């Protein structure tokens, strides 16, 4: 298994002749192993998602090699072709019932957007002594893939990162990826050769507790207490998020934390909250978007985006 390379964050969009700029898709990272007419799809965590995506079983016919390893993003496009449906993708990832898998493969067909090639016919392009720059890997990838609705090569622009970023934000996309033309591939490492540039800030947070719901949320939770690693082995409080939840979201999150109640504070320093709250073992991860952070690290105007069943607490960045 080749662990995926990870990106660092850039504070703002930029132009650079040194970089290639790609659209940042709202999907799930996927390493696709193609060999002898078969394909295996592994998530960033290493979980095998092959059985859940029968619509991608034909990928080997679009790869001009007997063996290849592709790095990319699994997405489900909206029917109108505008934007991506992350919740539909998540529902597919977490569906195991064979009949539901087949139905959702037809209802929400997936596409692998390949942006890198890591191995071709026995040559490991991520191994010491065999690594080649991104620009050369891109050339190999374009020659390797026969595009279709189920497998496409991610397009990129040269130099004009700001214009691509503005276009992506106008279309409701997350932002762009800026990649060093001469950058090598470092499996399992976060490296500055890849930079992610987002519009509205977004991050993954550990759920550390909740407040009780009121009104129509009576019997559910009102808000989630959020935490992030503090760099010394503990968790710091990042405030709470109470908006952005659909009824389905509330039920899904409540099911995920139902057996995690604890009397022990999961934070290094107990936070102040204006409402009574209950602590949870810090095991569940959610994505939240927000406008900024206060001086003490609390999120301003946070909005819930999604439950991250594909991430564990230790995967959350400080």
Secondary structure, 3 states (H helix, E strand, C coil): CCCCCEEEECCCCCCCCCEEEEEECCCEEEEEEEECCEEEEEECCCCECHHHCHHHCCHHHHECCCEEEEEEEEECECCCCCCECHHHHHHHHCCCCHHHHHHHHHHCCCEEEEEEEEEECCEECCCCCCCCCHHHHHHHHHHHECCCCCEEECCEEECCHHHHHHHHHHCCCCEEEEEECCCCCCCCCEEEEEEEEECCEEEEEEEEEEEECCHHHCCCEEEEEEEEECCCCCEEEEEEECCCCCHHHHHHHHHHHCCCEECCCCCCCCCCCCCCEEEECCCCEEEEEECEECCCCCEECCEEEEECCCCCHHHCCC
